[in-house]
Structure formats: structure tokens, C-alpha cells
Amino acid sequence: MESKKTSSTKNSAIRGYRFEDFLAKLFDYYNIDRVEQNARFYTETHRNIEYDFILNDRYLVEAKIFPNKVFPRSKLSNVINQLKHLVQSYLEISSKNSQEIIPILIVANIIDYKEKLTELENIMILDISNILYLVRNNEILKEELISILNYSIQEISPKKTEMELFNVTPKNIDMNNEDKLLKQELVSWVPSDNASSSYEKLCIKILKTLFNNDLTLWNPQQKSNENLFRFDLICKIKSGELDGFWNIISDYFRTKYIIFEFKNYSDKITQKDIYTTEKYLYAKALRSVAIIISPYGEDKNSKKAIKGTLRENGKLILSLNHRDIIKMLDTLENSEGLLPSEYLNEMLDNLLINLEK
């Protein structure tokens, strides 16, 4: 069995790779020249030195991401020294002098004393507030960034960076196009036995569009102990300020993880699907809520099973059909500031109000 420490290290590494891939897209968005990414070089005194990015043949970038919102002070000094070490090693193999190479530390966290640190260490720093500013007009990149983070950004104000590297006009992109394409694909979806994998991918894309601000992890196709069961997706509720629905299920259903099941059925789901999903839920593991997505929703007996599961075992299962998903996608396009999770909140209210003894 994989230890918690090993699993945590693996998740951190995956998050780091995803953050670097995001930065590569961000640099492309601003038309910044990337010489190489994750390249290794060799010197006489230092072997196997690796840097994250070299930009415009001048900026050497070190990228870091930590699970918590604030970058840990205990790690900062080592990271800065590592960046300076990379610069010195790079100068050994290049014909450049120290004035021609500018070190940049980019972190997906908050550094409260960033300006003072920049002056003291003679390096440039971008933290999450600056990155959010840079993606303010690109919802696709913003959603990708938020999906990587392990915390909520609701209390973080985007801050402009004066860094010359980003003082250019980014590419012009139709930000609403991807949302519209997802909606069209869902409307025209025809269930078939050989399209389950495609259906899962479509549903995950839609869920990330709807709930990137609230959920993280996004681990698909997880197997239970001894491979007895397999659920399609598990997500973790982000830390920090939560909106009404996520706050309610976190506090009152004592859950930190949400299981999603995708049923690519040509008919409505049955009570058997509800009872199968219930087996994945385990309150002591902070996993007591599941959401099932299917084209046509649940039948009459499934509705009874959902109520029974909640009443007898305190496990919450919500069933969403394509019409429900489309209505939530529509909330992203209106100007009233509604959140997709408010739709889930209404479903939860109706379920609790009409729950019999």
C-alpha cells in the first residue's frame, strides 16, 4: 500500500509539473520567447544543473508551488539561494556576464514581503497575485491555474506587475468560445456503449469550468481498496473562503472530498447505481458526498434510494442530468453574478425540505 508521505510527494510533483506547463502557456500568451523548458546543462564544477525556463535569452526562471496559500518562509531562503546558484552555473557555460542575466522567481503562492525581498536579494519575484493579474483577460488560462491550486483565491486581489517582460499586448483570444463548445457538445451528445471514456473527459472539462474556484485534486478513475470498486473522479474542496453549497456540505456533511460518477446511459440511472455509488462514500475518510452525472438523470426508484441513503446513513448523493449542467453553464454567461454552485444549493434545499422521516 502506498504511504501517505509517498502519495503526498507524488501529488506535489504532479502539481509542480502542471504549474510549469501552465507557465509555458502563459509565456506563449504574452509572446515571450522560451529557449528551453526543464533543460539540463553541465559545467566543470557543477554537473546536471537544471533550470525551469530561459526567456528572451535573458531571464532565468525558477518556478515553485506549495499546497498552502502563503509561501513558507522556512523554504524561501533556500529557494532564492538555489536560483542564484543556477544563475552562476549558467554564466559558467555562457558568454554572458551577470548584468545580462536576470533571475526571476515565480511562485503560485502569496509572498507578503515580496517588494522588500526583491530589493534585498536583487531578484525579480512574481507571486499568485501577479499571475492572477496576468491572466485576468484569459479565462482559459485562469481556469487552468485555479485547477492547480490547493486553496481558494477569493480573498486574493490581482496585482499588476511592472516587470518589463510582461509589458506587451497578449494574444487576442475568444474567451467564451471553449465554454460554448462544451455546451454544444453536451447538447448534441448521444450516449453509446463505446464512448464512456469520451463522456468522462467531457464531464471533467465541464466540471473544471464550473468549479475550478472551489475544487482541486481532480484525480480520475480511482480504485478502492483491493480494487473492488472504481469511481470516476474524486475532487478535494479547497481551503479558504467557500460559497454557500461547498460550505454547507463541508461543515454539515463533514466532507472534504467529492466523488463524481459519469453514467453514459441511454436510459435513466437506476437505484442500483445509487447503491453502488453509496459504497464509495465513507464518512471517516471525509468522503460522504457524491454527484452522479448522466444524460437523462434518475428514475423514480433512484430518487427514493437517494432519500433513503441520506435519511438512514447521512450520505448525500445528487443526480444531475444534461439539462441541469446546461443551466449551470448558463450562469457563467449571465451578468447577475450567479454561481453554478447556487444551482446545487437549490437541489440540496429541495432534497432536505422534502425528506420524509
C-alpha positions as CSV (number, residue, x, y, z in Angstrom):
1,M,0.0,0.0,0.0
2,E,1.3,3.5,-0.9
3,S,2.2,5.5,2.2
4,K,0.6,8.9,2.8
5,K,4.1,10.6,2.6
6,T,4.8,8.9,-0.8
7,S,1.4,9.9,-2.1
8,S,1.8,13.5,-0.9
9,T,5.2,13.7,-2.6
10,K,3.8,12.3,-5.8
11,N,0.9,14.8,-5.8
12,S,3.3,17.7,-5.1
13,A,5.5,16.7,-8.1
14,I,2.4,16.4,-10.4
15,R,1.2,19.8,-9.2
16,G,4.7,21.2,-9.9
17,Y,4.8,19.8,-13.5
18,R,1.3,21.2,-14.1
19,F,2.3,24.7,-12.9
20,E,5.3,24.6,-15.2
21,D,3.1,23.7,-18.2
22,F,0.7,26.5,-17.2
23,L,3.6,29.0,-17.2
24,A,4.7,27.8,-20.6
25,K,1.3,28.6,-22.0
26,L,1.3,32.0,-20.1
27,F,4.6,32.9,-21.7
28,D,3.3,31.9,-25.1
29,Y,0.2,34.0,-24.5
30,Y,2.5,37.1,-24.0
31,N,4.6,36.2,-27.0
32,I,7.7,35.6,-24.8
33,D,10.4,33.6,-26.4
34,R,11.3,30.4,-24.5
35,V,14.7,29.0,-25.3
36,E,14.0,25.7,-23.5
37,Q,11.9,24.3,-20.7
38,N,13.3,22.0,-18.0
39,A,16.7,21.9,-19.7
40,R,19.8,20.4,-18.1
41,F,23.3,21.8,-18.7
42,Y,26.8,20.9,-17.5
43,T,29.7,22.9,-16.1
44,E,33.2,21.9,-15.0
45,T,32.3,22.5,-11.3
46,H,28.6,21.7,-11.3
47,R,27.1,18.8,-13.2
48,N,23.5,18.1,-14.0
49,I,22.2,21.6,-13.3
50,E,18.5,22.1,-14.3
51,Y,16.5,25.3,-14.8
52,D,12.8,25.7,-15.5
53,F,12.8,28.4,-18.2
54,I,15.1,30.8,-20.0
55,L,13.1,33.7,-21.5
56,N,14.2,36.1,-24.3
57,D,17.7,34.8,-23.8
58,R,18.0,36.9,-20.7
59,Y,15.6,35.9,-17.9
60,L,16.3,32.7,-15.9
61,V,13.2,31.4,-14.2
62,E,12.7,29.2,-11.2
63,A,9.1,28.1,-10.6
64,K,7.7,26.9,-7.3
65,I,4.3,25.9,-5.9
66,F,3.3,24.8,-2.4
67,P,0.0,23.5,-1.2
68,N,-0.8,26.3,1.3
69,K,-1.8,29.8,0.3
70,V,1.3,31.5,1.8
71,F,4.7,30.6,0.6
72,P,6.6,29.1,3.7
73,R,9.3,31.4,5.0
74,S,11.3,28.5,6.0
75,K,11.7,27.4,2.4
76,L,12.1,30.9,0.8
77,S,15.8,31.4,1.6
78,N,16.8,28.0,0.2
79,V,14.8,28.6,-3.0
80,I,16.4,32.0,-3.5
81,N,19.9,30.6,-3.0
82,Q,19.0,27.8,-5.4
83,L,18.0,30.4,-8.0
84,K,21.3,32.4,-7.5
85,H,23.2,29.1,-7.8
86,L,21.5,28.4,-11.1
87,V,22.4,31.8,-12.4
88,Q,26.1,31.4,-11.5
89,S,26.2,28.0,-13.1
90,Y,24.6,29.2,-16.2
91,L,27.1,32.0,-16.5
92,E,29.9,29.5,-16.4
93,I,28.8,27.9,-19.7
94,S,27.6,31.1,-21.5
95,S,29.4,34.1,-22.8
96,K,27.2,36.4,-20.8
97,N,28.0,38.5,-17.8
98,S,26.0,38.8,-14.6
99,Q,24.3,42.0,-15.8
100,E,22.9,40.2,-18.8
101,I,21.0,37.5,-16.9
102,I,18.0,38.4,-14.7
103,P,16.8,35.8,-12.2
104,I,13.0,35.5,-11.7
105,L,11.3,33.5,-9.0
106,I,7.7,32.7,-9.9
107,V,5.5,31.2,-7.2
108,A,1.9,30.0,-7.1
109,N,1.5,31.3,-3.6
110,I,1.5,34.6,-1.7
111,I,4.7,36.3,-0.6
112,D,3.7,39.1,1.7
113,Y,7.0,40.9,1.8
114,K,7.8,40.5,-1.9
115,E,8.8,44.1,-2.6
116,K,11.3,44.2,0.3
117,L,12.7,40.8,-0.7
118,T,13.1,41.8,-4.3
119,E,15.2,44.8,-3.2
120,L,17.3,42.8,-0.7
121,E,18.0,39.8,-2.9
122,N,18.3,41.6,-6.2
123,I,15.9,39.2,-8.0
124,M,12.5,39.6,-9.6
125,I,9.5,37.9,-8.0
126,L,6.0,37.1,-9.3
127,D,3.6,35.6,-6.8
128,I,0.0,34.4,-7.2
129,S,-1.5,38.0,-7.1
130,N,0.7,39.0,-10.1
131,I,-0.1,35.8,-12.0
132,L,-3.9,36.4,-11.5
133,Y,-3.4,39.9,-12.9
134,L,-1.6,38.5,-16.0
135,V,-4.5,36.0,-16.7
136,R,-7.3,38.5,-15.9
137,N,-8.5,38.6,-19.5
138,N,-7.9,34.9,-20.4
139,E,-10.4,32.7,-18.7
140,I,-8.9,29.5,-20.2
141,L,-5.5,30.2,-18.6
142,K,-7.2,31.4,-15.4
143,E,-9.2,28.2,-15.1
144,E,-6.1,26.1,-15.6
145,L,-4.2,28.0,-13.0
146,I,-7.0,27.7,-10.4
147,S,-7.4,24.0,-11.0
148,I,-3.8,23.5,-10.0
149,L,-4.1,25.5,-6.7
150,N,-4.9,23.7,-3.5
151,Y,-6.6,26.8,-2.0
152,S,-9.3,29.3,-2.8
153,I,-8.3,32.6,-4.5
154,Q,-11.5,34.5,-3.4
155,E,-9.5,36.7,-1.0
156,I,-6.6,37.4,-3.3
157,S,-6.6,40.7,-5.2
158,P,-4.8,40.6,-8.6
159,K,-1.8,43.0,-8.6
160,K,-0.2,44.5,-11.6
161,T,3.5,43.7,-12.2
162,E,5.8,46.3,-13.6
163,M,8.1,43.7,-15.0
164,E,9.2,44.7,-18.5
165,L,8.8,41.1,-19.7
166,F,5.0,41.4,-19.5
167,N,4.6,44.9,-20.7
168,V,3.3,43.7,-24.1
169,T,-0.1,43.1,-25.6
170,P,-1.1,39.5,-25.2
171,K,-2.7,37.4,-27.9
172,N,-6.3,38.1,-28.7
173,I,-8.3,35.0,-27.7
174,D,-12.1,34.4,-27.7
175,M,-12.5,33.6,-24.1
176,N,-16.1,32.4,-24.3
177,N,-15.5,30.0,-27.2
178,E,-14.5,27.0,-25.2
179,D,-17.5,27.3,-22.8
180,K,-19.8,27.5,-25.8
181,L,-18.2,24.5,-27.5
182,L,-18.6,22.4,-24.3
183,K,-22.2,23.4,-24.1
184,Q,-22.8,22.5,-27.7
185,E,-21.1,19.1,-27.3
186,L,-23.3,18.3,-24.3
187,V,-26.5,19.4,-26.1
188,S,-25.7,17.2,-29.1
189,W,-24.3,14.2,-27.0
190,V,-25.7,10.8,-28.0
191,P,-25.0,8.0,-25.4
192,S,-23.3,4.9,-26.7
193,D,-21.5,1.9,-25.2
194,N,-18.1,2.7,-26.7
195,A,-18.0,6.4,-25.7
196,S,-17.7,6.1,-21.9
197,S,-14.1,7.4,-21.9
198,S,-15.0,10.4,-24.1
199,Y,-18.0,11.1,-21.9
200,E,-15.8,11.1,-18.7
201,K,-13.4,13.6,-20.4
202,L,-16.2,15.9,-21.4
203,C,-17.8,15.9,-18.0
204,I,-14.4,16.6,-16.3
205,K,-13.8,19.5,-18.6
206,I,-17.3,20.9,-17.8
207,L,-16.8,20.4,-14.0
208,K,-13.4,22.2,-14.2
209,T,-15.2,25.1,-16.0
210,L,-17.9,25.2,-13.4
211,F,-16.0,24.6,-10.1
212,N,-12.3,25.4,-10.6
213,N,-12.6,28.1,-7.9
214,D,-13.9,25.6,-5.4
215,L,-12.3,22.2,-6.1
216,T,-8.8,20.8,-6.6
217,L,-7.0,17.5,-6.9
218,W,-9.1,16.2,-9.9
219,N,-8.0,12.6,-9.7
220,P,-9.8,10.5,-12.3
221,Q,-10.6,6.7,-12.2
222,Q,-9.7,5.9,-8.6
223,K,-9.9,2.3,-7.3
224,S,-11.0,1.4,-3.8
225,N,-9.1,-1.0,-1.5
226,E,-8.3,-4.3,-3.2
227,N,-9.8,-3.0,-6.5
228,L,-13.3,-4.0,-5.5
229,F,-14.8,-0.7,-6.8
230,R,-13.8,2.1,-9.0
231,F,-15.2,5.7,-9.1
232,D,-14.7,8.0,-12.0
233,L,-13.3,11.2,-10.3
234,I,-12.5,12.5,-6.8
235,C,-12.0,16.1,-6.0
236,K,-11.0,18.0,-2.9
237,I,-12.8,21.1,-1.6
238,K,-10.3,23.9,-1.5
239,S,-9.3,25.6,1.8
240,G,-10.2,29.2,2.5
241,E,-13.5,31.1,2.0
242,L,-16.2,28.9,0.5
243,D,-19.5,29.8,-1.1
244,G,-22.8,28.5,0.4
245,F,-23.1,25.0,-1.1
246,W,-19.5,23.9,-0.5
247,N,-19.5,25.4,2.9
248,I,-22.7,23.5,3.9
249,I,-21.5,20.1,2.7
250,S,-18.1,20.7,4.2
251,D,-19.5,21.7,7.7
252,Y,-22.7,19.7,8.0
253,F,-21.8,16.6,6.0
254,R,-18.2,16.5,7.3
255,T,-16.8,16.0,3.9
256,K,-13.6,17.3,2.3
257,Y,-13.7,15.1,-0.8
258,I,-16.4,14.8,-3.5
259,I,-16.8,11.8,-5.7
260,F,-18.2,12.2,-9.2
261,E,-19.7,9.4,-11.3
262,F,-20.4,9.7,-15.0
263,K,-23.1,7.4,-16.4
264,N,-23.2,7.4,-20.2
265,Y,-26.6,5.7,-20.3
266,S,-29.3,5.9,-22.9
267,D,-31.9,5.5,-20.1
268,K,-32.2,7.0,-16.7
269,I,-30.0,5.6,-13.9
270,T,-31.5,3.1,-11.6
271,Q,-31.4,2.6,-7.8
272,K,-28.6,0.0,-8.4
273,D,-26.4,2.9,-9.5
274,I,-27.2,4.8,-6.3
275,Y,-26.4,1.9,-4.0
276,T,-23.1,1.3,-5.9
277,T,-22.1,4.9,-5.5
278,E,-23.0,4.8,-1.8
279,K,-20.4,2.1,-1.3
280,Y,-17.7,4.6,-2.3
281,L,-18.8,7.0,0.5
282,Y,-17.1,6.8,3.8
283,A,-17.6,9.5,6.5
284,K,-14.5,8.7,8.5
285,A,-12.4,9.4,5.4
286,L,-14.2,12.8,5.0
287,R,-15.9,11.4,1.9
288,S,-19.6,11.4,2.3
289,V,-20.9,13.3,-0.8
290,A,-21.2,12.1,-4.4
291,I,-22.6,13.7,-7.5
292,I,-23.7,11.5,-10.4
293,I,-23.9,13.0,-13.9
294,S,-25.9,11.3,-16.7
295,P,-27.8,12.4,-19.8
296,Y,-31.3,11.8,-18.5
297,G,-31.0,11.8,-14.7
298,E,-32.5,9.3,-12.3
299,D,-35.7,7.2,-12.4
300,K,-38.4,7.1,-9.7
301,N,-36.8,4.4,-7.7
302,S,-33.5,6.1,-7.8
303,K,-35.0,9.2,-6.2
304,K,-36.3,7.0,-3.4
305,A,-32.8,5.4,-3.0
306,I,-31.2,8.9,-2.8
307,K,-33.6,9.9,0.0
308,G,-33.1,6.6,1.8
309,T,-29.3,6.8,1.7
310,L,-29.4,10.3,3.1
311,R,-32.0,9.6,5.8
312,E,-30.5,6.3,7.0
313,N,-26.8,6.8,6.6
314,G,-26.3,10.5,6.3
315,K,-24.6,10.1,2.9
316,L,-25.5,12.7,0.2
317,I,-25.9,11.8,-3.4
318,L,-27.0,14.3,-6.0
319,S,-28.1,13.3,-9.5
320,L,-27.5,15.8,-12.4
321,N,-28.8,15.4,-15.9
322,H,-27.6,17.3,-19.0
323,R,-30.3,20.0,-18.6
324,D,-29.0,20.7,-15.1
325,I,-25.4,21.0,-16.4
326,I,-26.5,23.4,-19.2
327,K,-28.4,25.6,-16.7
328,M,-25.2,25.8,-14.6
329,L,-23.1,26.6,-17.7
330,D,-25.7,29.4,-18.5
331,T,-24.9,31.0,-15.1
332,L,-21.4,31.7,-16.4
333,E,-22.7,33.7,-19.3
334,N,-25.2,36.0,-17.4
335,S,-24.4,39.3,-15.8
336,E,-26.1,38.7,-12.5
337,G,-23.1,37.3,-10.7
338,L,-24.7,33.9,-10.0
339,L,-22.5,31.0,-9.1
340,P,-23.0,27.5,-10.7
341,S,-23.0,26.0,-7.1
342,E,-26.1,28.0,-6.3
343,Y,-28.0,25.6,-8.5
344,L,-26.6,22.7,-6.5
345,N,-27.7,24.6,-3.3
346,E,-31.3,24.7,-4.6
347,M,-31.2,21.0,-5.3
348,L,-29.9,20.3,-1.8
349,D,-32.6,22.6,-0.3
350,N,-35.3,20.7,-2.2
351,L,-33.9,17.3,-1.1
352,L,-33.7,18.3,2.6
353,I,-37.1,20.0,2.7
354,N,-38.9,17.0,1.1
355,L,-37.1,14.4,3.1
356,E,-39.5,12.1,4.9
357,K,-38.9,10.6,8.3
